[in-house]
């Protein structure tokens, strides 16, 4: 009767354990946990809305800009970009040294606007800020303000892709 060598009895389980660890899926290895695939959201939200004129109170049309911070922000700079045919008094929002917002803080600005002619005007609010760890971000929010112009028929998708749906029983050439 032939006997198995002792080193083979000891080496075979060691080789099998090493092979099992080596063939383990990459997603469960510790070094792959540092590579996240979900991008975080910005800690600043910008909301820009057009508010109609209120002749009873003598208020002109205005923009309402609301800022919300979900984290601490430093060196916050705001600027309002308007076309030449539109004037906006954003001095309150744009004046002074860079500001800061604390986590959970909201700030609202009311900006009077006046158009020199009727039409649709693109308005953009730009913001740049620095996080406590030193990273610098720049973001913006925009709207189309209509003065004496009606909105076009249908929906406005703000640059999103749109495909026309065709019923299956009516193929198009």
Phi and psi in radians as a Rosetta constraint file:
Dihedral C 1 N 2 CA 2 C 2 CIRCULARHARMONIC -1.649 0.35
Dihedral N 2 CA 2 C 2 N 3 CIRCULARHARMONIC 2.447 0.35
Dihedral C 2 N 3 CA 3 C 3 CIRCULARHARMONIC -1.896 0.35
Dihedral N 3 CA 3 C 3 N 4 CIRCULARHARMONIC 2.562 0.35
Dihedral C 3 N 4 CA 4 C 4 CIRCULARHARMONIC -1.416 0.35
Dihedral N 4 CA 4 C 4 N 5 CIRCULARHARMONIC 2.350 0.35
Dihedral C 4 N 5 CA 5 C 5 CIRCULARHARMONIC -1.085 0.35
Dihedral N 5 CA 5 C 5 N 6 CIRCULARHARMONIC 2.540 0.35
Dihedral C 5 N 6 CA 6 C 6 CIRCULARHARMONIC -1.114 0.35
Dihedral N 6 CA 6 C 6 N 7 CIRCULARHARMONIC -0.673 0.35
Dihedral C 6 N 7 CA 7 C 7 CIRCULARHARMONIC -1.114 0.35
Dihedral N 7 CA 7 C 7 N 8 CIRCULARHARMONIC -0.518 0.35
Dihedral C 7 N 8 CA 8 C 8 CIRCULARHARMONIC -1.232 0.35
Dihedral N 8 CA 8 C 8 N 9 CIRCULARHARMONIC -0.616 0.35
Dihedral C 8 N 9 CA 9 C 9 CIRCULARHARMONIC -1.173 0.35
Dihedral N 9 CA 9 C 9 N 10 CIRCULARHARMONIC -0.630 0.35
Dihedral C 9 N 10 CA 10 C 10 CIRCULARHARMONIC -1.441 0.35
Dihedral N 10 CA 10 C 10 N 11 CIRCULARHARMONIC -0.679 0.35
Dihedral C 10 N 11 CA 11 C 11 CIRCULARHARMONIC -1.283 0.35
Dihedral N 11 CA 11 C 11 N 12 CIRCULARHARMONIC -0.604 0.35
Dihedral C 11 N 12 CA 12 C 12 CIRCULARHARMONIC -1.068 0.35
Dihedral N 12 CA 12 C 12 N 13 CIRCULARHARMONIC -0.827 0.35
Dihedral C 12 N 13 CA 13 C 13 CIRCULARHARMONIC -1.116 0.35
Dihedral N 13 CA 13 C 13 N 14 CIRCULARHARMONIC -0.617 0.35
Dihedral C 13 N 14 CA 14 C 14 CIRCULARHARMONIC -1.138 0.35
Dihedral N 14 CA 14 C 14 N 15 CIRCULARHARMONIC -0.759 0.35
Dihedral C 14 N 15 CA 15 C 15 CIRCULARHARMONIC -1.110 0.35
Dihedral N 15 CA 15 C 15 N 16 CIRCULARHARMONIC -0.710 0.35
Dihedral C 15 N 16 CA 16 C 16 CIRCULARHARMONIC -1.146 0.35
Dihedral N 16 CA 16 C 16 N 17 CIRCULARHARMONIC -0.698 0.35
Dihedral C 16 N 17 CA 17 C 17 CIRCULARHARMONIC -1.166 0.35
Dihedral N 17 CA 17 C 17 N 18 CIRCULARHARMONIC -0.752 0.35
Dihedral C 17 N 18 CA 18 C 18 CIRCULARHARMONIC -1.126 0.35
Dihedral N 18 CA 18 C 18 N 19 CIRCULARHARMONIC -0.705 0.35
Dihedral C 18 N 19 CA 19 C 19 CIRCULARHARMONIC -1.142 0.35
Dihedral N 19 CA 19 C 19 N 20 CIRCULARHARMONIC -0.681 0.35
Dihedral C 19 N 20 CA 20 C 20 CIRCULARHARMONIC -1.132 0.35
Dihedral N 20 CA 20 C 20 N 21 CIRCULARHARMONIC -0.721 0.35
Dihedral C 20 N 21 CA 21 C 21 CIRCULARHARMONIC -1.190 0.35
Dihedral N 21 CA 21 C 21 N 22 CIRCULARHARMONIC -0.646 0.35
Dihedral C 21 N 22 CA 22 C 22 CIRCULARHARMONIC -1.222 0.35
Dihedral N 22 CA 22 C 22 N 23 CIRCULARHARMONIC -0.615 0.35
Dihedral C 22 N 23 CA 23 C 23 CIRCULARHARMONIC -1.537 0.35
Dihedral N 23 CA 23 C 23 N 24 CIRCULARHARMONIC 0.088 0.35
Dihedral C 23 N 24 CA 24 C 24 CIRCULARHARMONIC -1.095 0.35
Dihedral N 24 CA 24 C 24 N 25 CIRCULARHARMONIC 2.488 0.35
Dihedral C 24 N 25 CA 25 C 25 CIRCULARHARMONIC -0.997 0.35
Dihedral N 25 CA 25 C 25 N 26 CIRCULARHARMONIC 2.502 0.35
Dihedral C 25 N 26 CA 26 C 26 CIRCULARHARMONIC -1.133 0.35
Dihedral N 26 CA 26 C 26 N 27 CIRCULARHARMONIC -0.526 0.35
Dihedral C 26 N 27 CA 27 C 27 CIRCULARHARMONIC -1.156 0.35
Dihedral N 27 CA 27 C 27 N 28 CIRCULARHARMONIC -0.377 0.35
Dihedral C 27 N 28 CA 28 C 28 CIRCULARHARMONIC -1.704 0.35
Dihedral N 28 CA 28 C 28 N 29 CIRCULARHARMONIC 0.029 0.35
Dihedral C 28 N 29 CA 29 C 29 CIRCULARHARMONIC -1.303 0.35
Dihedral N 29 CA 29 C 29 N 30 CIRCULARHARMONIC 2.539 0.35
Dihedral C 29 N 30 CA 30 C 30 CIRCULARHARMONIC -1.060 0.35
Dihedral N 30 CA 30 C 30 N 31 CIRCULARHARMONIC -0.636 0.35
Dihedral C 30 N 31 CA 31 C 31 CIRCULARHARMONIC -1.241 0.35
Dihedral N 31 CA 31 C 31 N 32 CIRCULARHARMONIC -0.367 0.35
Dihedral C 31 N 32 CA 32 C 32 CIRCULARHARMONIC -1.413 0.35
Dihedral N 32 CA 32 C 32 N 33 CIRCULARHARMONIC -0.232 0.35
Dihedral C 32 N 33 CA 33 C 33 CIRCULARHARMONIC -1.212 0.35
Dihedral N 33 CA 33 C 33 N 34 CIRCULARHARMONIC -0.369 0.35
Dihedral C 33 N 34 CA 34 C 34 CIRCULARHARMONIC -1.327 0.35
Dihedral N 34 CA 34 C 34 N 35 CIRCULARHARMONIC -0.247 0.35
Dihedral C 34 N 35 CA 35 C 35 CIRCULARHARMONIC -1.714 0.35
Dihedral N 35 CA 35 C 35 N 36 CIRCULARHARMONIC 1.576 0.35
Dihedral C 35 N 36 CA 36 C 36 CIRCULARHARMONIC -1.441 0.35
Dihedral N 36 CA 36 C 36 N 37 CIRCULARHARMONIC 2.668 0.35
Dihedral C 36 N 37 CA 37 C 37 CIRCULARHARMONIC -1.949 0.35
Dihedral N 37 CA 37 C 37 N 38 CIRCULARHARMONIC -0.162 0.35
Dihedral C 37 N 38 CA 38 C 38 CIRCULARHARMONIC -1.689 0.35
Dihedral N 38 CA 38 C 38 N 39 CIRCULARHARMONIC 2.166 0.35
Dihedral C 38 N 39 CA 39 C 39 CIRCULARHARMONIC -1.400 0.35
Dihedral N 39 CA 39 C 39 N 40 CIRCULARHARMONIC 2.429 0.35
Dihedral C 39 N 40 CA 40 C 40 CIRCULARHARMONIC -1.295 0.35
Dihedral N 40 CA 40 C 40 N 41 CIRCULARHARMONIC 2.758 0.35
Dihedral C 40 N 41 CA 41 C 41 CIRCULARHARMONIC -1.494 0.35
Dihedral N 41 CA 41 C 41 N 42 CIRCULARHARMONIC 2.785 0.35
Dihedral C 41 N 42 CA 42 C 42 CIRCULARHARMONIC -1.230 0.35
Dihedral N 42 CA 42 C 42 N 43 CIRCULARHARMONIC 2.555 0.35
Dihedral C 42 N 43 CA 43 C 43 CIRCULARHARMONIC -1.409 0.35
Dihedral N 43 CA 43 C 43 N 44 CIRCULARHARMONIC 0.119 0.35
Dihedral C 43 N 44 CA 44 C 44 CIRCULARHARMONIC -2.185 0.35
Dihedral N 44 CA 44 C 44 N 45 CIRCULARHARMONIC 2.256 0.35
Dihedral C 44 N 45 CA 45 C 45 CIRCULARHARMONIC -1.947 0.35
Dihedral N 45 CA 45 C 45 N 46 CIRCULARHARMONIC 2.397 0.35
Dihedral C 45 N 46 CA 46 C 46 CIRCULARHARMONIC -2.023 0.35
Dihedral N 46 CA 46 C 46 N 47 CIRCULARHARMONIC 2.291 0.35
Dihedral C 46 N 47 CA 47 C 47 CIRCULARHARMONIC -2.244 0.35
Dihedral N 47 CA 47 C 47 N 48 CIRCULARHARMONIC 2.095 0.35
Dihedral C 47 N 48 CA 48 C 48 CIRCULARHARMONIC -2.076 0.35
Dihedral N 48 CA 48 C 48 N 49 CIRCULARHARMONIC 2.132 0.35
Dihedral C 48 N 49 CA 49 C 49 CIRCULARHARMONIC -2.305 0.35
Dihedral N 49 CA 49 C 49 N 50 CIRCULARHARMONIC 2.554 0.35
Dihedral C 49 N 50 CA 50 C 50 CIRCULARHARMONIC -1.619 0.35
Dihedral N 50 CA 50 C 50 N 51 CIRCULARHARMONIC 2.306 0.35
Dihedral C 50 N 51 CA 51 C 51 CIRCULARHARMONIC -1.986 0.35
Dihedral N 51 CA 51 C 51 N 52 CIRCULARHARMONIC 2.230 0.35
Dihedral C 51 N 52 CA 52 C 52 CIRCULARHARMONIC -1.170 0.35
Dihedral N 52 CA 52 C 52 N 53 CIRCULARHARMONIC 2.768 0.35
Dihedral C 52 N 53 CA 53 C 53 CIRCULARHARMONIC -1.131 0.35
Dihedral N 53 CA 53 C 53 N 54 CIRCULARHARMONIC 2.619 0.35
Dihedral C 53 N 54 CA 54 C 54 CIRCULARHARMONIC -2.144 0.35
Dihedral N 54 CA 54 C 54 N 55 CIRCULARHARMONIC 1.528 0.35
Dihedral C 54 N 55 CA 55 C 55 CIRCULARHARMONIC -1.073 0.35
Dihedral N 55 CA 55 C 55 N 56 CIRCULARHARMONIC -0.525 0.35
Dihedral C 55 N 56 CA 56 C 56 CIRCULARHARMONIC -1.086 0.35
Dihedral N 56 CA 56 C 56 N 57 CIRCULARHARMONIC -0.636 0.35
Dihedral C 56 N 57 CA 57 C 57 CIRCULARHARMONIC -1.683 0.35
Dihedral N 57 CA 57 C 57 N 58 CIRCULARHARMONIC -0.070 0.35
Dihedral C 57 N 58 CA 58 C 58 CIRCULARHARMONIC 1.317 0.35
Dihedral N 58 CA 58 C 58 N 59 CIRCULARHARMONIC 0.467 0.35
Dihedral C 58 N 59 CA 59 C 59 CIRCULARHARMONIC -1.710 0.35
Dihedral N 59 CA 59 C 59 N 60 CIRCULARHARMONIC 2.313 0.35
Dihedral C 59 N 60 CA 60 C 60 CIRCULARHARMONIC -1.351 0.35
Dihedral N 60 CA 60 C 60 N 61 CIRCULARHARMONIC 2.977 0.35
Dihedral C 60 N 61 CA 61 C 61 CIRCULARHARMONIC -1.076 0.35
Dihedral N 61 CA 61 C 61 N 62 CIRCULARHARMONIC 2.639 0.35
Dihedral C 61 N 62 CA 62 C 62 CIRCULARHARMONIC -2.629 0.35
Dihedral N 62 CA 62 C 62 N 63 CIRCULARHARMONIC 2.840 0.35
Dihedral C 62 N 63 CA 63 C 63 CIRCULARHARMONIC -1.782 0.35
Dihedral N 63 CA 63 C 63 N 64 CIRCULARHARMONIC 2.469 0.35
Dihedral C 63 N 64 CA 64 C 64 CIRCULARHARMONIC -1.998 0.35
Dihedral N 64 CA 64 C 64 N 65 CIRCULARHARMONIC 1.976 0.35
Dihedral C 64 N 65 CA 65 C 65 CIRCULARHARMONIC -1.846 0.35
Dihedral N 65 CA 65 C 65 N 66 CIRCULARHARMONIC 2.102 0.35
Dihedral C 65 N 66 CA 66 C 66 CIRCULARHARMONIC -2.026 0.35
Dihedral N 66 CA 66 C 66 N 67 CIRCULARHARMONIC 2.213 0.35
Dihedral C 66 N 67 CA 67 C 67 CIRCULARHARMONIC -1.907 0.35
Dihedral N 67 CA 67 C 67 N 68 CIRCULARHARMONIC 2.417 0.35
Dihedral C 67 N 68 CA 68 C 68 CIRCULARHARMONIC -2.346 0.35
Dihedral N 68 CA 68 C 68 N 69 CIRCULARHARMONIC 2.332 0.35
Dihedral C 68 N 69 CA 69 C 69 CIRCULARHARMONIC -1.973 0.35
Dihedral N 69 CA 69 C 69 N 70 CIRCULARHARMONIC 2.262 0.35
Dihedral C 69 N 70 CA 70 C 70 CIRCULARHARMONIC -1.750 0.35
Dihedral N 70 CA 70 C 70 N 71 CIRCULARHARMONIC -0.076 0.35
Dihedral C 70 N 71 CA 71 C 71 CIRCULARHARMONIC -2.573 0.35
Dihedral N 71 CA 71 C 71 N 72 CIRCULARHARMONIC 2.951 0.35
Dihedral C 71 N 72 CA 72 C 72 CIRCULARHARMONIC -1.211 0.35
Dihedral N 72 CA 72 C 72 N 73 CIRCULARHARMONIC 2.316 0.35
Dihedral C 72 N 73 CA 73 C 73 CIRCULARHARMONIC -2.165 0.35
Dihedral N 73 CA 73 C 73 N 74 CIRCULARHARMONIC 2.432 0.35
Dihedral C 73 N 74 CA 74 C 74 CIRCULARHARMONIC -2.144 0.35
Dihedral N 74 CA 74 C 74 N 75 CIRCULARHARMONIC 2.820 0.35
Dihedral C 74 N 75 CA 75 C 75 CIRCULARHARMONIC 0.881 0.35
Dihedral N 75 CA 75 C 75 N 76 CIRCULARHARMONIC 0.815 0.35
Dihedral C 75 N 76 CA 76 C 76 CIRCULARHARMONIC -1.355 0.35
Dihedral N 76 CA 76 C 76 N 77 CIRCULARHARMONIC 2.069 0.35
Dihedral C 76 N 77 CA 77 C 77 CIRCULARHARMONIC -2.059 0.35
Dihedral N 77 CA 77 C 77 N 78 CIRCULARHARMONIC 2.316 0.35
Dihedral C 77 N 78 CA 78 C 78 CIRCULARHARMONIC -2.100 0.35
Dihedral N 78 CA 78 C 78 N 79 CIRCULARHARMONIC 2.502 0.35
Dihedral C 78 N 79 CA 79 C 79 CIRCULARHARMONIC -2.563 0.35
Dihedral N 79 CA 79 C 79 N 80 CIRCULARHARMONIC 2.488 0.35
Dihedral C 79 N 80 CA 80 C 80 CIRCULARHARMONIC -1.848 0.35
Dihedral N 80 CA 80 C 80 N 81 CIRCULARHARMONIC 2.202 0.35
Dihedral C 80 N 81 CA 81 C 81 CIRCULARHARMONIC -1.888 0.35
Dihedral N 81 CA 81 C 81 N 82 CIRCULARHARMONIC 2.057 0.35
Dihedral C 81 N 82 CA 82 C 82 CIRCULARHARMONIC -2.235 0.35
Dihedral N 82 CA 82 C 82 N 83 CIRCULARHARMONIC 2.693 0.35
Dihedral C 82 N 83 CA 83 C 83 CIRCULARHARMONIC -1.220 0.35
Dihedral N 83 CA 83 C 83 N 84 CIRCULARHARMONIC 2.906 0.35
Dihedral C 83 N 84 CA 84 C 84 CIRCULARHARMONIC -1.092 0.35
Dihedral N 84 CA 84 C 84 N 85 CIRCULARHARMONIC -0.534 0.35
Dihedral C 84 N 85 CA 85 C 85 CIRCULARHARMONIC -1.402 0.35
Dihedral N 85 CA 85 C 85 N 86 CIRCULARHARMONIC 0.157 0.35
Dihedral C 85 N 86 CA 86 C 86 CIRCULARHARMONIC -2.297 0.35
Dihedral N 86 CA 86 C 86 N 87 CIRCULARHARMONIC 2.398 0.35
Dihedral C 86 N 87 CA 87 C 87 CIRCULARHARMONIC -2.071 0.35
Dihedral N 87 CA 87 C 87 N 88 CIRCULARHARMONIC 2.420 0.35
Dihedral C 87 N 88 CA 88 C 88 CIRCULARHARMONIC -2.395 0.35
Dihedral N 88 CA 88 C 88 N 89 CIRCULARHARMONIC 2.383 0.35
Dihedral C 88 N 89 CA 89 C 89 CIRCULARHARMONIC -1.694 0.35
Dihedral N 89 CA 89 C 89 N 90 CIRCULARHARMONIC 1.507 0.35
Dihedral C 89 N 90 CA 90 C 90 CIRCULARHARMONIC -1.792 0.35
Dihedral N 90 CA 90 C 90 N 91 CIRCULARHARMONIC 0.414 0.35
Dihedral C 90 N 91 CA 91 C 91 CIRCULARHARMONIC -1.053 0.35
Dihedral N 91 CA 91 C 91 N 92 CIRCULARHARMONIC -0.692 0.35
Dihedral C 91 N 92 CA 92 C 92 CIRCULARHARMONIC -1.061 0.35
Dihedral N 92 CA 92 C 92 N 93 CIRCULARHARMONIC -0.670 0.35
Dihedral C 92 N 93 CA 93 C 93 CIRCULARHARMONIC -1.404 0.35
Dihedral N 93 CA 93 C 93 N 94 CIRCULARHARMONIC -0.657 0.35
Dihedral C 93 N 94 CA 94 C 94 CIRCULARHARMONIC -1.663 0.35
Dihedral N 94 CA 94 C 94 N 95 CIRCULARHARMONIC -0.191 0.35
Dihedral C 94 N 95 CA 95 C 95 CIRCULARHARMONIC -1.418 0.35
Dihedral N 95 CA 95 C 95 N 96 CIRCULARHARMONIC 2.814 0.35
Dihedral C 95 N 96 CA 96 C 96 CIRCULARHARMONIC 1.462 0.35
Dihedral N 96 CA 96 C 96 N 97 CIRCULARHARMONIC 3.112 0.35
Dihedral C 96 N 97 CA 97 C 97 CIRCULARHARMONIC -1.260 0.35
Dihedral N 97 CA 97 C 97 N 98 CIRCULARHARMONIC 2.892 0.35
Dihedral C 97 N 98 CA 98 C 98 CIRCULARHARMONIC -0.980 0.35
Dihedral N 98 CA 98 C 98 N 99 CIRCULARHARMONIC 2.458 0.35
Dihedral C 98 N 99 CA 99 C 99 CIRCULARHARMONIC -1.746 0.35
Dihedral N 99 CA 99 C 99 N 100 CIRCULARHARMONIC -2.989 0.35
Dihedral C 99 N 100 CA 100 C 100 CIRCULARHARMONIC -2.520 0.35
Dihedral N 100 CA 100 C 100 N 101 CIRCULARHARMONIC 2.717 0.35
Dihedral C 100 N 101 CA 101 C 101 CIRCULARHARMONIC -2.261 0.35
Dihedral N 101 CA 101 C 101 N 102 CIRCULARHARMONIC 2.389 0.35
Dihedral C 101 N 102 CA 102 C 102 CIRCULARHARMONIC -1.565 0.35
Dihedral N 102 CA 102 C 102 N 103 CIRCULARHARMONIC 2.789 0.35
Dihedral C 102 N 103 CA 103 C 103 CIRCULARHARMONIC -1.018 0.35
Dihedral N 103 CA 103 C 103 N 104 CIRCULARHARMONIC 2.268 0.35
Dihedral C 103 N 104 CA 104 C 104 CIRCULARHARMONIC 1.508 0.35
Dihedral N 104 CA 104 C 104 N 105 CIRCULARHARMONIC -0.086 0.35
Dihedral C 104 N 105 CA 105 C 105 CIRCULARHARMONIC -1.453 0.35
Dihedral N 105 CA 105 C 105 N 106 CIRCULARHARMONIC 2.463 0.35
Dihedral C 105 N 106 CA 106 C 106 CIRCULARHARMONIC -2.108 0.35
Dihedral N 106 CA 106 C 106 N 107 CIRCULARHARMONIC 2.570 0.35
Dihedral C 106 N 107 CA 107 C 107 CIRCULARHARMONIC -2.422 0.35
Dihedral N 107 CA 107 C 107 N 108 CIRCULARHARMONIC 2.370 0.35
Dihedral C 107 N 108 CA 108 C 108 CIRCULARHARMONIC -2.172 0.35
Dihedral N 108 CA 108 C 108 N 109 CIRCULARHARMONIC 2.370 0.35
Dihedral C 108 N 109 CA 109 C 109 CIRCULARHARMONIC -2.104 0.35
Dihedral N 109 CA 109 C 109 N 110 CIRCULARHARMONIC 2.439 0.35
Dihedral C 109 N 110 CA 110 C 110 CIRCULARHARMONIC -1.978 0.35
Dihedral N 110 CA 110 C 110 N 111 CIRCULARHARMONIC 2.033 0.35
Dihedral C 110 N 111 CA 111 C 111 CIRCULARHARMONIC -2.017 0.35
Dihedral N 111 CA 111 C 111 N 112 CIRCULARHARMONIC 1.979 0.35
Dihedral C 111 N 112 CA 112 C 112 CIRCULARHARMONIC -1.195 0.35
Dihedral N 112 CA 112 C 112 N 113 CIRCULARHARMONIC 2.418 0.35
Dihedral C 112 N 113 CA 113 C 113 CIRCULARHARMONIC -2.228 0.35
Dihedral N 113 CA 113 C 113 N 114 CIRCULARHARMONIC 2.677 0.35
Dihedral C 113 N 114 CA 114 C 114 CIRCULARHARMONIC -2.576 0.35
Dihedral N 114 CA 114 C 114 N 115 CIRCULARHARMONIC 2.310 0.35
Dihedral C 114 N 115 CA 115 C 115 CIRCULARHARMONIC -1.769 0.35
Dihedral N 115 CA 115 C 115 N 116 CIRCULARHARMONIC 2.528 0.35
Dihedral C 115 N 116 CA 116 C 116 CIRCULARHARMONIC -1.492 0.35
Dihedral N 116 CA 116 C 116 N 117 CIRCULARHARMONIC -0.237 0.35
Dihedral C 116 N 117 CA 117 C 117 CIRCULARHARMONIC -2.714 0.35
Dihedral N 117 CA 117 C 117 N 118 CIRCULARHARMONIC 2.938 0.35
Dihedral C 117 N 118 CA 118 C 118 CIRCULARHARMONIC -1.361 0.35
Dihedral N 118 CA 118 C 118 N 119 CIRCULARHARMONIC 2.628 0.35
Dihedral C 118 N 119 CA 119 C 119 CIRCULARHARMONIC 2.697 0.35
Dihedral N 119 CA 119 C 119 N 120 CIRCULARHARMONIC -3.069 0.35
Dihedral C 119 N 120 CA 120 C 120 CIRCULARHARMONIC -1.873 0.35
Dihedral N 120 CA 120 C 120 N 121 CIRCULARHARMONIC 2.235 0.35
Dihedral C 120 N 121 CA 121 C 121 CIRCULARHARMONIC -2.151 0.35
Dihedral N 121 CA 121 C 121 N 122 CIRCULARHARMONIC 2.219 0.35
Dihedral C 121 N 122 CA 122 C 122 CIRCULARHARMONIC -1.381 0.35
Dihedral N 122 CA 122 C 122 N 123 CIRCULARHARMONIC 2.292 0.35
Dihedral C 122 N 123 CA 123 C 123 CIRCULARHARMONIC -2.190 0.35
Dihedral N 123 CA 123 C 123 N 124 CIRCULARHARMONIC 2.388 0.35
Dihedral C 123 N 124 CA 124 C 124 CIRCULARHARMONIC -2.319 0.35
Dihedral N 124 CA 124 C 124 N 125 CIRCULARHARMONIC 2.353 0.35
Dihedral C 124 N 125 CA 125 C 125 CIRCULARHARMONIC -1.862 0.35
Dihedral N 125 CA 125 C 125 N 126 CIRCULARHARMONIC 2.101 0.35
Dihedral C 125 N 126 CA 126 C 126 CIRCULARHARMONIC -1.883 0.35
Dihedral N 126 CA 126 C 126 N 127 CIRCULARHARMONIC 2.483 0.35
Dihedral C 126 N 127 CA 127 C 127 CIRCULARHARMONIC -2.407 0.35
Dihedral N 127 CA 127 C 127 N 128 CIRCULARHARMONIC 2.403 0.35
Dihedral C 127 N 128 CA 128 C 128 CIRCULARHARMONIC -2.230 0.35
Dihedral N 128 CA 128 C 128 N 129 CIRCULARHARMONIC 2.517 0.35
Dihedral C 128 N 129 CA 129 C 129 CIRCULARHARMONIC -2.702 0.35
Dihedral N 129 CA 129 C 129 N 130 CIRCULARHARMONIC 2.851 0.35
Dihedral C 129 N 130 CA 130 C 130 CIRCULARHARMONIC -2.113 0.35
Dihedral N 130 CA 130 C 130 N 131 CIRCULARHARMONIC 2.423 0.35
Dihedral C 130 N 131 CA 131 C 131 CIRCULARHARMONIC -1.498 0.35
Dihedral N 131 CA 131 C 131 N 132 CIRCULARHARMONIC 2.816 0.35
Dihedral C 131 N 132 CA 132 C 132 CIRCULARHARMONIC -1.009 0.35
Dihedral N 132 CA 132 C 132 N 133 CIRCULARHARMONIC -0.452 0.35
Dihedral C 132 N 133 CA 133 C 133 CIRCULARHARMONIC -1.447 0.35
Dihedral N 133 CA 133 C 133 N 134 CIRCULARHARMONIC 0.018 0.35
Dihedral C 133 N 134 CA 134 C 134 CIRCULARHARMONIC 1.757 0.35
Dihedral N 134 CA 134 C 134 N 135 CIRCULARHARMONIC -0.169 0.35
Dihedral C 134 N 135 CA 135 C 135 CIRCULARHARMONIC -1.233 0.35
Dihedral N 135 CA 135 C 135 N 136 CIRCULARHARMONIC 2.440 0.35
Dihedral C 135 N 136 CA 136 C 136 CIRCULARHARMONIC -1.901 0.35
Dihedral N 136 CA 136 C 136 N 137 CIRCULARHARMONIC 2.338 0.35
Dihedral C 136 N 137 CA 137 C 137 CIRCULARHARMONIC -2.216 0.35
Dihedral N 137 CA 137 C 137 N 138 CIRCULARHARMONIC 2.670 0.35
Dihedral C 137 N 138 CA 138 C 138 CIRCULARHARMONIC -2.377 0.35
Dihedral N 138 CA 138 C 138 N 139 CIRCULARHARMONIC 2.229 0.35
Dihedral C 138 N 139 CA 139 C 139 CIRCULARHARMONIC -2.459 0.35
Dihedral N 139 CA 139 C 139 N 140 CIRCULARHARMONIC 2.966 0.35
Dihedral C 139 N 140 CA 140 C 140 CIRCULARHARMONIC -2.690 0.35
Dihedral N 140 CA 140 C 140 N 141 CIRCULARHARMONIC 2.798 0.35
Dihedral C 140 N 141 CA 141 C 141 CIRCULARHARMONIC -2.446 0.35
Dihedral N 141 CA 141 C 141 N 142 CIRCULARHARMONIC 2.427 0.35
Dihedral C 141 N 142 CA 142 C 142 CIRCULARHARMONIC -2.363 0.35
Dihedral N 142 CA 142 C 142 N 143 CIRCULARHARMONIC 2.785 0.35
Dihedral C 142 N 143 CA 143 C 143 CIRCULARHARMONIC -2.495 0.35
Dihedral N 143 CA 143 C 143 N 144 CIRCULARHARMONIC 2.912 0.35
Dihedral C 143 N 144 CA 144 C 144 CIRCULARHARMONIC -1.891 0.35
Dihedral N 144 CA 144 C 144 N 145 CIRCULARHARMONIC 2.039 0.35
Dihedral C 144 N 145 CA 145 C 145 CIRCULARHARMONIC -1.733 0.35
Dihedral N 145 CA 145 C 145 N 146 CIRCULARHARMONIC 2.243 0.35
Dihedral C 145 N 146 CA 146 C 146 CIRCULARHARMONIC -1.865 0.35
Dihedral N 146 CA 146 C 146 N 147 CIRCULARHARMONIC 2.195 0.35
Dihedral C 146 N 147 CA 147 C 147 CIRCULARHARMONIC -2.064 0.35
Dihedral N 147 CA 147 C 147 N 148 CIRCULARHARMONIC 1.844 0.35
Dihedral C 147 N 148 CA 148 C 148 CIRCULARHARMONIC 1.218 0.35
Dihedral N 148 CA 148 C 148 N 149 CIRCULARHARMONIC 0.210 0.35
Dihedral C 148 N 149 CA 149 C 149 CIRCULARHARMONIC -2.126 0.35
Dihedral N 149 CA 149 C 149 N 150 CIRCULARHARMONIC 2.381 0.35
Dihedral C 149 N 150 CA 150 C 150 CIRCULARHARMONIC -1.478 0.35
Dihedral N 150 CA 150 C 150 N 151 CIRCULARHARMONIC 2.637 0.35
Dihedral C 150 N 151 CA 151 C 151 CIRCULARHARMONIC -1.217 0.35
Dihedral N 151 CA 151 C 151 N 152 CIRCULARHARMONIC 2.562 0.35
Dihedral C 151 N 152 CA 152 C 152 CIRCULARHARMONIC -1.137 0.35
Dihedral N 152 CA 152 C 152 N 153 CIRCULARHARMONIC 2.680 0.35
Dihedral C 152 N 153 CA 153 C 153 CIRCULARHARMONIC -1.148 0.35
Dihedral N 153 CA 153 C 153 N 154 CIRCULARHARMONIC 2.617 0.35
Dihedral C 153 N 154 CA 154 C 154 CIRCULARHARMONIC 1.615 0.35
Dihedral N 154 CA 154 C 154 N 155 CIRCULARHARMONIC -2.945 0.35
Dihedral C 154 N 155 CA 155 C 155 CIRCULARHARMONIC -1.756 0.35
Dihedral N 155 CA 155 C 155 N 156 CIRCULARHARMONIC 2.583 0.35
Dihedral C 155 N 156 CA 156 C 156 CIRCULARHARMONIC -1.883 0.35
Dihedral N 156 CA 156 C 156 N 157 CIRCULARHARMONIC 2.082 0.35
Dihedral C 156 N 157 CA 157 C 157 CIRCULARHARMONIC -1.748 0.35
Dihedral N 157 CA 157 C 157 N 158 CIRCULARHARMONIC 0.189 0.35
Dihedral C 157 N 158 CA 158 C 158 CIRCULARHARMONIC 0.928 0.35
Dihedral N 158 CA 158 C 158 N 159 CIRCULARHARMONIC 0.783 0.35
Dihedral C 158 N 159 CA 159 C 159 CIRCULARHARMONIC 1.547 0.35
Dihedral N 159 CA 159 C 159 N 160 CIRCULARHARMONIC 0.038 0.35
Dihedral C 159 N 160 CA 160 C 160 CIRCULARHARMONIC -1.304 0.35
Dihedral N 160 CA 160 C 160 N 161 CIRCULARHARMONIC 2.684 0.35
Dihedral C 160 N 161 CA 161 C 161 CIRCULARHARMONIC -1.275 0.35
Dihedral N 161 CA 161 C 161 N 162 CIRCULARHARMONIC 2.521 0.35
Dihedral C 161 N 162 CA 162 C 162 CIRCULARHARMONIC -2.464 0.35
Dihedral N 162 CA 162 C 162 N 163 CIRCULARHARMONIC 2.311 0.35
Dihedral C 162 N 163 CA 163 C 163 CIRCULARHARMONIC -2.067 0.35
Dihedral N 163 CA 163 C 163 N 164 CIRCULARHARMONIC 2.437 0.35
Dihedral C 163 N 164 CA 164 C 164 CIRCULARHARMONIC -1.325 0.35
Dihedral N 164 CA 164 C 164 N 165 CIRCULARHARMONIC 2.334 0.35
Dihedral C 164 N 165 CA 165 C 165 CIRCULARHARMONIC -1.475 0.35
Dihedral N 165 CA 165 C 165 N 166 CIRCULARHARMONIC 2.372 0.35
Dihedral C 165 N 166 CA 166 C 166 CIRCULARHARMONIC -2.164 0.35
Dihedral N 166 CA 166 C 166 N 167 CIRCULARHARMONIC 2.218 0.35
Dihedral C 166 N 167 CA 167 C 167 CIRCULARHARMONIC -1.005 0.35
Dihedral N 167 CA 167 C 167 N 168 CIRCULARHARMONIC 2.562 0.35
Dihedral C 167 N 168 CA 168 C 168 CIRCULARHARMONIC -1.118 0.35
Dihedral N 168 CA 168 C 168 N 169 CIRCULARHARMONIC -0.566 0.35
Dihedral C 168 N 169 CA 169 C 169 CIRCULARHARMONIC -1.378 0.35
Dihedral N 169 CA 169 C 169 N 170 CIRCULARHARMONIC -0.072 0.35
Dihedral C 169 N 170 CA 170 C 170 CIRCULARHARMONIC -2.165 0.35
Dihedral N 170 CA 170 C 170 N 171 CIRCULARHARMONIC 1.320 0.35
Dihedral C 170 N 171 CA 171 C 171 CIRCULARHARMONIC -1.163 0.35
Dihedral N 171 CA 171 C 171 N 172 CIRCULARHARMONIC 2.518 0.35
Dihedral C 171 N 172 CA 172 C 172 CIRCULARHARMONIC -1.729 0.35
Dihedral N 172 CA 172 C 172 N 173 CIRCULARHARMONIC 2.552 0.35
